[in-house]
Amino acid sequence: MTYPPPAAQPANDKTTLWGVLGIVLGLICCWPAGVVFGILALQEAKKAGKPPTLAYLAFAASALNLIVGIIYIAGR
C-alpha cells in the first residue's frame, strides 16, 4: 500500500503583510514607509513566486499621497 505525499506546508512569506502595510501607510500617513514596505513586498513576492500586485499598489498609493501632498502645499 502506498501513501500519498504529505500536504505542502503553507508558505511562510510575508508578501501580503508587507503589501497591505505599504498600501495603508502609503495612503494614510507617510509615503516613504509605503515605498519601503512596497519594496519588501516586491522582494518577498519574487522569492515566493507570487504576483507582485500588492507591491505595485503600495507604490501607487505612496505616489498618490506624495502628489496630493505636493498639491496641498503648493495651494497654501
PyMOL Python script that loads the backbone (N, CA, C, O; Angstrom):
from pymol import cmd

cmd.read_pdbstr("""\
ATOM      1  N   MET A   1       0.840  -1.176   0.000  1.00  0.00           N
ATOM      2  CA  MET A   1       0.000   0.000   0.000  1.00  0.00           C
ATOM      3  C   MET A   1       0.887   1.241   0.000  1.00  0.00           C
ATOM      4  O   MET A   1       1.816   1.349   0.800  1.00  0.00           O
ATOM      5  N   THR A   2       0.595   2.170  -0.895  1.00  0.00           N
ATOM      6  CA  THR A   2       1.375   3.401  -0.966  1.00  0.00           C
ATOM      7  C   THR A   2       0.572   4.541  -0.360  1.00  0.00           C
ATOM      8  O   THR A   2      -0.649   4.614  -0.495  1.00  0.00           O
ATOM      9  N   TYR A   3       1.275   5.397   0.289  1.00  0.00           N
ATOM     10  CA  TYR A   3       0.643   6.553   0.917  1.00  0.00           C
ATOM     11  C   TYR A   3       0.838   7.777   0.027  1.00  0.00           C
ATOM     12  O   TYR A   3       1.864   7.908  -0.640  1.00  0.00           O
ATOM     13  N   PRO A   4      -0.141   8.664   0.019  1.00  0.00           N
ATOM     14  CA  PRO A   4       0.035   9.893  -0.773  1.00  0.00           C
ATOM     15  C   PRO A   4       1.113  10.767  -0.145  1.00  0.00           C
ATOM     16  O   PRO A   4       1.387  10.667   1.051  1.00  0.00           O
ATOM     17  N   PRO A   5       1.713  11.612  -0.949  1.00  0.00           N
ATOM     18  CA  PRO A   5       2.740  12.503  -0.387  1.00  0.00           C
ATOM     19  C   PRO A   5       2.105  13.452   0.626  1.00  0.00           C
ATOM     20  O   PRO A   5       0.922  13.774   0.523  1.00  0.00           O
ATOM     21  N   PRO A   6       2.885  13.894   1.594  1.00  0.00           N
ATOM     22  CA  PRO A   6       2.323  14.807   2.596  1.00  0.00           C
ATOM     23  C   PRO A   6       1.893  16.122   1.949  1.00  0.00           C
ATOM     24  O   PRO A   6       2.425  16.535   0.918  1.00  0.00           O
ATOM     25  N   ALA A   7       0.933  16.754   2.574  1.00  0.00           N
ATOM     26  CA  ALA A   7       0.439  18.036   2.066  1.00  0.00           C
ATOM     27  C   ALA A   7       1.546  19.072   2.146  1.00  0.00           C
ATOM     28  O   ALA A   7       2.382  19.050   3.049  1.00  0.00           O
ATOM     29  N   ALA A   8       1.532  19.967   1.193  1.00  0.00           N
ATOM     30  CA  ALA A   8       2.557  21.012   1.170  1.00  0.00           C
ATOM     31  C   ALA A   8       2.369  21.948   2.362  1.00  0.00           C
ATOM     32  O   ALA A   8       1.247  22.292   2.737  1.00  0.00           O
ATOM     33  N   GLN A   9       3.477  22.343   2.935  1.00  0.00           N
ATOM     34  CA  GLN A   9       3.431  23.277   4.039  1.00  0.00           C
ATOM     35  C   GLN A   9       3.066  24.661   3.518  1.00  0.00           C
ATOM     36  O   GLN A   9       3.496  25.038   2.427  1.00  0.00           O
ATOM     37  N   PRO A  10       2.282  25.425   4.274  1.00  0.00           N
ATOM     38  CA  PRO A  10       1.969  26.775   3.813  1.00  0.00           C
ATOM     39  C   PRO A  10       3.239  27.621   3.751  1.00  0.00           C
ATOM     40  O   PRO A  10       4.118  27.513   4.605  1.00  0.00           O
ATOM     41  N   ALA A  11       3.311  28.445   2.743  1.00  0.00           N
ATOM     42  CA  ALA A  11       4.493  29.294   2.570  1.00  0.00           C
ATOM     43  C   ALA A  11       4.572  30.292   3.722  1.00  0.00           C
ATOM     44  O   ALA A  11       3.558  30.842   4.153  1.00  0.00           O
ATOM     45  N   ASN A  12       5.769  30.513   4.203  1.00  0.00           N
ATOM     46  CA  ASN A  12       5.967  31.436   5.312  1.00  0.00           C
ATOM     47  C   ASN A  12       6.497  32.768   4.779  1.00  0.00           C
ATOM     48  O   ASN A  12       7.423  33.352   5.342  1.00  0.00           O
ATOM     49  N   ASP A  13       5.901  33.230   3.701  1.00  0.00           N
ATOM     50  CA  ASP A  13       6.338  34.511   3.161  1.00  0.00           C
ATOM     51  C   ASP A  13       5.437  35.608   3.711  1.00  0.00           C
ATOM     52  O   ASP A  13       4.324  35.344   4.166  1.00  0.00           O
ATOM     53  N   LYS A  14       5.918  36.810   3.667  1.00  0.00           N
ATOM     54  CA  LYS A  14       5.189  37.937   4.222  1.00  0.00           C
ATOM     55  C   LYS A  14       4.769  38.911   3.117  1.00  0.00           C
ATOM     56  O   LYS A  14       4.683  40.118   3.343  1.00  0.00           O
ATOM     57  N   THR A  15       4.515  38.383   1.945  1.00  0.00           N
ATOM     58  CA  THR A  15       4.150  39.221   0.811  1.00  0.00           C
ATOM     59  C   THR A  15       2.893  40.032   1.107  1.00  0.00           C
ATOM     60  O   THR A  15       2.862  41.245   0.896  1.00  0.00           O
ATOM     61  N   THR A  16       1.869  39.360   1.595  1.00  0.00           N
ATOM     62  CA  THR A  16       0.606  40.044   1.865  1.00  0.00           C
ATOM     63  C   THR A  16       0.764  41.061   2.982  1.00  0.00           C
ATOM     64  O   THR A  16       0.243  42.172   2.886  1.00  0.00           O
ATOM     65  N   LEU A  17       1.474  40.697   4.036  1.00  0.00           N
ATOM     66  CA  LEU A  17       1.674  41.616   5.158  1.00  0.00           C
ATOM     67  C   LEU A  17       2.369  42.890   4.707  1.00  0.00           C
ATOM     68  O   LEU A  17       1.894  43.991   4.984  1.00  0.00           O
ATOM     69  N   TRP A  18       3.492  42.743   4.012  1.00  0.00           N
ATOM     70  CA  TRP A  18       4.238  43.930   3.569  1.00  0.00           C
ATOM     71  C   TRP A  18       3.415  44.747   2.574  1.00  0.00           C
ATOM     72  O   TRP A  18       3.429  45.977   2.619  1.00  0.00           O
ATOM     73  N   GLY A  19       2.704  44.071   1.684  1.00  0.00           N
ATOM     74  CA  GLY A  19       1.905  44.785   0.697  1.00  0.00           C
ATOM     75  C   GLY A  19       0.789  45.594   1.324  1.00  0.00           C
ATOM     76  O   GLY A  19       0.585  46.754   0.968  1.00  0.00           O
ATOM     77  N   VAL A  20       0.062  44.990   2.257  1.00  0.00           N
ATOM     78  CA  VAL A  20      -1.037  45.703   2.910  1.00  0.00           C
ATOM     79  C   VAL A  20      -0.504  46.850   3.766  1.00  0.00           C
ATOM     80  O   VAL A  20      -1.073  47.942   3.768  1.00  0.00           O
ATOM     81  N   LEU A  21       0.581  46.603   4.489  1.00  0.00           N
ATOM     82  CA  LEU A  21       1.184  47.694   5.266  1.00  0.00           C
ATOM     83  C   LEU A  21       1.638  48.834   4.356  1.00  0.00           C
ATOM     84  O   LEU A  21       1.469  50.005   4.694  1.00  0.00           O
ATOM     85  N   GLY A  22       2.204  48.496   3.217  1.00  0.00           N
ATOM     86  CA  GLY A  22       2.636  49.534   2.273  1.00  0.00           C
ATOM     87  C   GLY A  22       1.474  50.344   1.744  1.00  0.00           C
ATOM     88  O   GLY A  22       1.580  51.564   1.613  1.00  0.00           O
ATOM     89  N   ILE A  23       0.364  49.687   1.437  1.00  0.00           N
ATOM     90  CA  ILE A  23      -0.813  50.401   0.931  1.00  0.00           C
ATOM     91  C   ILE A  23      -1.386  51.304   2.011  1.00  0.00           C
ATOM     92  O   ILE A  23      -1.662  52.477   1.759  1.00  0.00           O
ATOM     93  N   VAL A  24      -1.567  50.768   3.211  1.00  0.00           N
ATOM     94  CA  VAL A  24      -2.176  51.546   4.295  1.00  0.00           C
ATOM     95  C   VAL A  24      -1.294  52.723   4.682  1.00  0.00           C
ATOM     96  O   VAL A  24      -1.776  53.851   4.788  1.00  0.00           O
ATOM     97  N   LEU A  25      -0.019  52.474   4.893  1.00  0.00           N
ATOM     98  CA  LEU A  25       0.872  53.570   5.294  1.00  0.00           C
ATOM     99  C   LEU A  25       1.090  54.553   4.154  1.00  0.00           C
ATOM    100  O   LEU A  25       1.244  55.752   4.386  1.00  0.00           O
ATOM    101  N   GLY A  26       1.104  54.055   2.936  1.00  0.00           N
ATOM    102  CA  GLY A  26       1.269  54.947   1.790  1.00  0.00           C
ATOM    103  C   GLY A  26       0.089  55.876   1.610  1.00  0.00           C
ATOM    104  O   GLY A  26       0.263  57.024   1.199  1.00  0.00           O
ATOM    105  N   LEU A  27      -1.103  55.407   1.907  1.00  0.00           N
ATOM    106  CA  LEU A  27      -2.300  56.239   1.756  1.00  0.00           C
ATOM    107  C   LEU A  27      -2.546  57.146   2.953  1.00  0.00           C
ATOM    108  O   LEU A  27      -2.932  58.303   2.789  1.00  0.00           O
ATOM    109  N   ILE A  28      -2.326  56.631   4.145  1.00  0.00           N
ATOM    110  CA  ILE A  28      -2.776  57.351   5.334  1.00  0.00           C
ATOM    111  C   ILE A  28      -1.747  58.338   5.862  1.00  0.00           C
ATOM    112  O   ILE A  28      -2.037  59.528   5.985  1.00  0.00           O
ATOM    113  N   CYS A  29      -0.560  57.864   6.174  1.00  0.00           N
ATOM    114  CA  CYS A  29       0.315  58.778   6.913  1.00  0.00           C
ATOM    115  C   CYS A  29       1.585  59.176   6.176  1.00  0.00           C
ATOM    116  O   CYS A  29       1.799  60.365   5.937  1.00  0.00           O
ATOM    117  N   CYS A  30       2.413  58.247   5.818  1.00  0.00           N
ATOM    118  CA  CYS A  30       3.708  58.660   5.289  1.00  0.00           C
ATOM    119  C   CYS A  30       4.079  57.822   4.072  1.00  0.00           C
ATOM    120  O   CYS A  30       4.178  56.598   4.150  1.00  0.00           O
ATOM    121  N   TRP A  31       4.278  58.490   2.967  1.00  0.00           N
ATOM    122  CA  TRP A  31       4.574  57.790   1.722  1.00  0.00           C
ATOM    123  C   TRP A  31       5.933  57.097   1.732  1.00  0.00           C
ATOM    124  O   TRP A  31       6.060  56.061   1.079  1.00  0.00           O
ATOM    125  N   PRO A  32       6.979  57.604   2.442  1.00  0.00           N
ATOM    126  CA  PRO A  32       8.247  56.866   2.424  1.00  0.00           C
ATOM    127  C   PRO A  32       8.118  55.458   3.028  1.00  0.00           C
ATOM    128  O   PRO A  32       8.736  54.513   2.537  1.00  0.00           O
ATOM    129  N   ALA A  33       7.321  55.325   4.084  1.00  0.00           N
ATOM    130  CA  ALA A  33       7.112  54.000   4.680  1.00  0.00           C
ATOM    131  C   ALA A  33       6.371  53.096   3.701  1.00  0.00           C
ATOM    132  O   ALA A  33       6.638  51.896   3.638  1.00  0.00           O
ATOM    133  N   GLY A  34       5.446  53.664   2.942  1.00  0.00           N
ATOM    134  CA  GLY A  34       4.734  52.886   1.932  1.00  0.00           C
ATOM    135  C   GLY A  34       5.670  52.359   0.860  1.00  0.00           C
ATOM    136  O   GLY A  34       5.518  51.231   0.393  1.00  0.00           O
ATOM    137  N   VAL A  35       6.638  53.175   0.473  1.00  0.00           N
ATOM    138  CA  VAL A  35       7.617  52.744  -0.528  1.00  0.00           C
ATOM    139  C   VAL A  35       8.496  51.630   0.029  1.00  0.00           C
ATOM    140  O   VAL A  35       8.773  50.651  -0.664  1.00  0.00           O
ATOM    141  N   VAL A  36       8.934  51.775   1.278  1.00  0.00           N
ATOM    142  CA  VAL A  36       9.785  50.759   1.900  1.00  0.00           C
ATOM    143  C   VAL A  36       9.045  49.425   1.986  1.00  0.00           C
ATOM    144  O   VAL A  36       9.598  48.383   1.636  1.00  0.00           O
ATOM    145  N   PHE A  37       7.797  49.457   2.450  1.00  0.00           N
ATOM    146  CA  PHE A  37       7.035  48.217   2.547  1.00  0.00           C
ATOM    147  C   PHE A  37       6.680  47.667   1.169  1.00  0.00           C
ATOM    148  O   PHE A  37       6.541  46.455   1.001  1.00  0.00           O
ATOM    149  N   GLY A  38       6.533  48.545   0.190  1.00  0.00           N
ATOM    150  CA  GLY A  38       6.324  48.077  -1.177  1.00  0.00           C
ATOM    151  C   GLY A  38       7.538  47.339  -1.713  1.00  0.00           C
ATOM    152  O   GLY A  38       7.403  46.327  -2.401  1.00  0.00           O
ATOM    153  N   ILE A  39       8.716  47.841  -1.399  1.00  0.00           N
ATOM    154  CA  ILE A  39       9.948  47.162  -1.819  1.00  0.00           C
ATOM    155  C   ILE A  39      10.061  45.801  -1.132  1.00  0.00           C
ATOM    156  O   ILE A  39      10.427  44.808  -1.759  1.00  0.00           O
ATOM    157  N   LEU A  40       9.743  45.767   0.161  1.00  0.00           N
ATOM    158  CA  LEU A  40       9.773  44.485   0.871  1.00  0.00           C
ATOM    159  C   LEU A  40       8.776  43.498   0.276  1.00  0.00           C
ATOM    160  O   LEU A  40       9.086  42.317   0.118  1.00  0.00           O
ATOM    161  N   ALA A  41       7.584  43.978  -0.053  1.00  0.00           N
ATOM    162  CA  ALA A  41       6.572  43.107  -0.657  1.00  0.00           C
ATOM    163  C   ALA A  41       7.029  42.605  -2.020  1.00  0.00           C
ATOM    164  O   ALA A  41       6.793  41.446  -2.364  1.00  0.00           O
ATOM    165  N   LEU A  42       7.676  43.457  -2.793  1.00  0.00           N
ATOM    166  CA  LEU A  42       8.176  43.056  -4.109  1.00  0.00           C
ATOM    167  C   LEU A  42       9.242  41.971  -3.985  1.00  0.00           C
ATOM    168  O   LEU A  42       9.233  40.996  -4.736  1.00  0.00           O
ATOM    169  N   GLN A  43      10.156  42.142  -3.040  1.00  0.00           N
ATOM    170  CA  GLN A  43      11.200  41.139  -2.828  1.00  0.00           C
ATOM    171  C   GLN A  43      10.615  39.806  -2.368  1.00  0.00           C
ATOM    172  O   GLN A  43      11.022  38.749  -2.849  1.00  0.00           O
ATOM    173  N   GLU A  44       9.661  39.855  -1.437  1.00  0.00           N
ATOM    174  CA  GLU A  44       9.039  38.622  -0.948  1.00  0.00           C
ATOM    175  C   GLU A  44       8.239  37.932  -2.052  1.00  0.00           C
ATOM    176  O   GLU A  44       8.238  36.705  -2.147  1.00  0.00           O
ATOM    177  N   ALA A  45       7.561  38.718  -2.883  1.00  0.00           N
ATOM    178  CA  ALA A  45       6.782  38.129  -3.974  1.00  0.00           C
ATOM    179  C   ALA A  45       7.697  37.416  -4.964  1.00  0.00           C
ATOM    180  O   ALA A  45       7.352  36.347  -5.465  1.00  0.00           O
ATOM    181  N   LYS A  46       8.846  37.990  -5.246  1.00  0.00           N
ATOM    182  CA  LYS A  46       9.789  37.343  -6.166  1.00  0.00           C
ATOM    183  C   LYS A  46      10.330  36.053  -5.568  1.00  0.00           C
ATOM    184  O   LYS A  46      10.472  35.054  -6.274  1.00  0.00           O
ATOM    185  N   LYS A  47      10.634  36.066  -4.265  1.00  0.00           N
ATOM    186  CA  LYS A  47      11.146  34.860  -3.617  1.00  0.00           C
ATOM    187  C   LYS A  47      10.093  33.754  -3.576  1.00  0.00           C
ATOM    188  O   LYS A  47      10.408  32.581  -3.775  1.00  0.00           O
ATOM    189  N   ALA A  48       8.834  34.138  -3.316  1.00  0.00           N
ATOM    190  CA  ALA A  48       7.768  33.141  -3.166  1.00  0.00           C
ATOM    191  C   ALA A  48       7.142  32.756  -4.495  1.00  0.00           C
ATOM    192  O   ALA A  48       6.369  31.800  -4.559  1.00  0.00           O
ATOM    193  N   GLY A  49       7.461  33.480  -5.548  1.00  0.00           N
ATOM    194  CA  GLY A  49       6.873  33.191  -6.850  1.00  0.00           C
ATOM    195  C   GLY A  49       5.427  33.648  -6.959  1.00  0.00           C
ATOM    196  O   GLY A  49       4.647  33.081  -7.723  1.00  0.00           O
ATOM    197  N   LYS A  50       5.075  34.660  -6.205  1.00  0.00           N
ATOM    198  CA  LYS A  50       3.716  35.204  -6.227  1.00  0.00           C
ATOM    199  C   LYS A  50       3.685  36.449  -7.108  1.00  0.00           C
ATOM    200  O   LYS A  50       4.724  37.054  -7.369  1.00  0.00           O
ATOM    201  N   PRO A  51       2.485  36.834  -7.569  1.00  0.00           N
ATOM    202  CA  PRO A  51       2.397  38.080  -8.337  1.00  0.00           C
ATOM    203  C   PRO A  51       2.624  39.288  -7.424  1.00  0.00           C
ATOM    204  O   PRO A  51       2.145  39.297  -6.290  1.00  0.00           O
ATOM    205  N   PRO A  52       3.340  40.296  -7.897  1.00  0.00           N
ATOM    206  CA  PRO A  52       3.675  41.456  -7.056  1.00  0.00           C
ATOM    207  C   PRO A  52       2.608  42.552  -7.078  1.00  0.00           C
ATOM    208  O   PRO A  52       2.944  43.735  -7.009  1.00  0.00           O
ATOM    209  N   THR A  53       1.350  42.186  -7.170  1.00  0.00           N
ATOM    210  CA  THR A  53       0.275  43.165  -7.290  1.00  0.00           C
ATOM    211  C   THR A  53       0.212  44.094  -6.081  1.00  0.00           C
ATOM    212  O   THR A  53       0.082  45.307  -6.243  1.00  0.00           O
ATOM    213  N   LEU A  54       0.303  43.543  -4.874  1.00  0.00           N
ATOM    214  CA  LEU A  54       0.219  44.388  -3.677  1.00  0.00           C
ATOM    215  C   LEU A  54       1.398  45.360  -3.590  1.00  0.00           C
ATOM    216  O   LEU A  54       1.243  46.483  -3.109  1.00  0.00           O
ATOM    217  N   ALA A  55       2.558  44.936  -4.047  1.00  0.00           N
ATOM    218  CA  ALA A  55       3.713  45.834  -4.043  1.00  0.00           C
ATOM    219  C   ALA A  55       3.470  47.012  -4.984  1.00  0.00           C
ATOM    220  O   ALA A  55       3.769  48.158  -4.647  1.00  0.00           O
ATOM    221  N   TYR A  56       2.924  46.722  -6.168  1.00  0.00           N
ATOM    222  CA  TYR A  56       2.639  47.799  -7.110  1.00  0.00           C
ATOM    223  C   TYR A  56       1.559  48.736  -6.575  1.00  0.00           C
ATOM    224  O   TYR A  56       1.623  49.947  -6.791  1.00  0.00           O
ATOM    225  N   LEU A  57       0.571  48.180  -5.878  1.00  0.00           N
ATOM    226  CA  LEU A  57      -0.457  49.025  -5.267  1.00  0.00           C
ATOM    227  C   LEU A  57       0.129  49.892  -4.158  1.00  0.00           C
ATOM    228  O   LEU A  57      -0.288  51.038  -3.989  1.00  0.00           O
ATOM    229  N   ALA A  58       1.086  49.367  -3.402  1.00  0.00           N
ATOM    230  CA  ALA A  58       1.750  50.154  -2.366  1.00  0.00           C
ATOM    231  C   ALA A  58       2.529  51.309  -2.991  1.00  0.00           C
ATOM    232  O   ALA A  58       2.521  52.423  -2.466  1.00  0.00           O
ATOM    233  N   PHE A  59       3.204  51.041  -4.116  1.00  0.00           N
ATOM    234  CA  PHE A  59       3.922  52.118  -4.812  1.00  0.00           C
ATOM    235  C   PHE A  59       2.949  53.179  -5.319  1.00  0.00           C
ATOM    236  O   PHE A  59       3.214  54.375  -5.201  1.00  0.00           O
ATOM    237  N   ALA A  60       1.826  52.742  -5.883  1.00  0.00           N
ATOM    238  CA  ALA A  60       0.833  53.682  -6.410  1.00  0.00           C
ATOM    239  C   ALA A  60       0.215  54.508  -5.290  1.00  0.00           C
ATOM    240  O   ALA A  60       0.018  55.713  -5.449  1.00  0.00           O
ATOM    241  N   ALA A  61      -0.092  53.881  -4.166  1.00  0.00           N
ATOM    242  CA  ALA A  61      -0.673  54.605  -3.032  1.00  0.00           C
ATOM    243  C   ALA A  61       0.312  55.636  -2.495  1.00  0.00           C
ATOM    244  O   ALA A  61      -0.079  56.753  -2.156  1.00  0.00           O
ATOM    245  N   SER A  62       1.575  55.268  -2.419  1.00  0.00           N
ATOM    246  CA  SER A  62       2.595  56.200  -1.933  1.00  0.00           C
ATOM    247  C   SER A  62       2.769  57.370  -2.896  1.00  0.00           C
ATOM    248  O   SER A  62       2.896  58.517  -2.467  1.00  0.00           O
ATOM    249  N   ALA A  63       2.775  57.080  -4.192  1.00  0.00           N
ATOM    250  CA  ALA A  63       2.904  58.146  -5.188  1.00  0.00           C
ATOM    251  C   ALA A  63       1.700  59.078  -5.135  1.00  0.00           C
ATOM    252  O   ALA A  63       1.845  60.296  -5.240  1.00  0.00           O
ATOM    253  N   LEU A  64       0.513  58.505  -4.971  1.00  0.00           N
ATOM    254  CA  LEU A  64      -0.696  59.325  -4.872  1.00  0.00           C
ATOM    255  C   LEU A  64      -0.633  60.234  -3.653  1.00  0.00           C
ATOM    256  O   LEU A  64      -0.988  61.410  -3.741  1.00  0.00           O
ATOM    257  N   ASN A  65      -0.187  59.711  -2.524  1.00  0.00           N
ATOM    258  CA  ASN A  65      -0.066  60.521  -1.317  1.00  0.00           C
ATOM    259  C   ASN A  65       0.967  61.623  -1.502  1.00  0.00           C
ATOM    260  O   ASN A  65       0.757  62.745  -1.044  1.00  0.00           O
ATOM    261  N   LEU A  66       2.058  61.327  -2.155  1.00  0.00           N
ATOM    262  CA  LEU A  66       3.087  62.332  -2.420  1.00  0.00           C
ATOM    263  C   LEU A  66       2.544  63.440  -3.318  1.00  0.00           C
ATOM    264  O   LEU A  66       2.756  64.621  -3.040  1.00  0.00           O
ATOM    265  N   ILE A  67       1.857  63.074  -4.375  1.00  0.00           N
ATOM    266  CA  ILE A  67       1.316  64.069  -5.306  1.00  0.00           C
ATOM    267  C   ILE A  67       0.261  64.938  -4.640  1.00  0.00           C
ATOM    268  O   ILE A  67       0.248  66.155  -4.824  1.00  0.00           O
ATOM    269  N   VAL A  68      -0.623  64.319  -3.868  1.00  0.00           N
ATOM    270  CA  VAL A  68      -1.651  65.106  -3.163  1.00  0.00           C
ATOM    271  C   VAL A  68      -0.994  66.037  -2.150  1.00  0.00           C
ATOM    272  O   VAL A  68      -1.440  67.173  -1.985  1.00  0.00           O
ATOM    273  N   GLY A  69       0.051  65.583  -1.473  1.00  0.00           N
ATOM    274  CA  GLY A  69       0.758  66.433  -0.523  1.00  0.00           C
ATOM    275  C   GLY A  69       1.429  67.617  -1.200  1.00  0.00           C
ATOM    276  O   GLY A  69       1.407  68.728  -0.670  1.00  0.00           O
ATOM    277  N   ILE A  70       2.021  67.392  -2.355  1.00  0.00           N
ATOM    278  CA  ILE A  70       2.652  68.490  -3.091  1.00  0.00           C
ATOM    279  C   ILE A  70       1.598  69.504  -3.543  1.00  0.00           C
ATOM    280  O   ILE A  70       1.811  70.711  -3.435  1.00  0.00           O
ATOM    281  N   ILE A  71       0.483  69.021  -4.040  1.00  0.00           N
ATOM    282  CA  ILE A  71      -0.593  69.929  -4.464  1.00  0.00           C
ATOM    283  C   ILE A  71      -1.145  70.707  -3.291  1.00  0.00           C
ATOM    284  O   ILE A  71      -1.435  71.898  -3.411  1.00  0.00           O
ATOM    285  N   TYR A  72      -1.292  70.048  -2.163  1.00  0.00           N
ATOM    286  CA  TYR A  72      -1.802  70.725  -0.975  1.00  0.00           C
ATOM    287  C   TYR A  72      -0.855  71.830  -0.502  1.00  0.00           C
ATOM    288  O   TYR A  72      -1.292  72.936  -0.181  1.00  0.00           O
ATOM    289  N   ILE A  73       0.436  71.524  -0.462  1.00  0.00           N
ATOM    290  CA  ILE A  73       1.413  72.511  -0.012  1.00  0.00           C
ATOM    291  C   ILE A  73       1.520  73.652  -1.018  1.00  0.00           C
ATOM    292  O   ILE A  73       1.670  74.809  -0.626  1.00  0.00           O
ATOM    293  N   ALA A  74       1.445  73.338  -2.315  1.00  0.00           N
ATOM    294  CA  ALA A  74       1.554  74.382  -3.340  1.00  0.00           C
ATOM    295  C   ALA A  74       0.345  75.300  -3.329  1.00  0.00           C
ATOM    296  O   ALA A  74       0.447  76.469  -3.703  1.00  0.00           O
ATOM    297  N   GLY A  75      -0.792  74.786  -2.906  1.00  0.00           N
ATOM    298  CA  GLY A  75      -2.008  75.593  -2.888  1.00  0.00           C
ATOM    299  C   GLY A  75      -2.163  76.472  -1.675  1.00  0.00           C
ATOM    300  O   GLY A  75      -3.093  77.277  -1.613  1.00  0.00           O
ATOM    301  N   ARG A  76      -1.287  76.343  -0.717  1.00  0.00           N
ATOM    302  CA  ARG A  76      -1.388  77.149   0.515  1.00  0.00           C
ATOM    303  C   ARG A  76      -0.887  78.530   0.315  1.00  0.00           C
ATOM    304  O   ARG A  76      -0.902  79.333   1.249  1.00  0.00           O
TER     305      ARG A  76
END
""", "prot")
cmd.dss("prot")
cmd.show_as("cartoon", "prot")
cmd.util.cbc("prot")
cmd.orient("prot")
